[in-house]
Amino acid sequence: MSDLSNLHSALSMSRINSALIAATLAPILNSIQLVPQLYKTYVTKSSKDISLHSLLLILATSFCWALHGYFIADQALFIASMVAFSVNLSLLTLVIYERKLFHV
């Protein structure tokens, strides 16, 4: 019986570790998902292939995750979401600036 209990305990710890890895990795990936696009837009000075609607949805999602992190007092989620929000806002600023400057 103790072998079964030990196995159950080991599986539970494995699930907790997997959940912790996913919970740590998700906000990090969310924070850096648009960095390559931000860099490309900055270097090429072209944002013609970026959907403004998609960018606004991603920005709203980052903001909602930040609010959620704040309300549940999850500092890591809040900080990661604010980093993602900042990257998204930077890209949005570049897109608006580039389109207004070159396409009016």
ABEGO torsion letter per residue (X at the ends): XAAAAAAAAAAAAAAAAAAAAAAAAAAAAAAAAAAAAAAAAAAAGBAAABBAAAAAAAAAAAAAAAAAAAAAGBAAAAAAAAAAAAAAAAAAAAAAAAAAAAAX
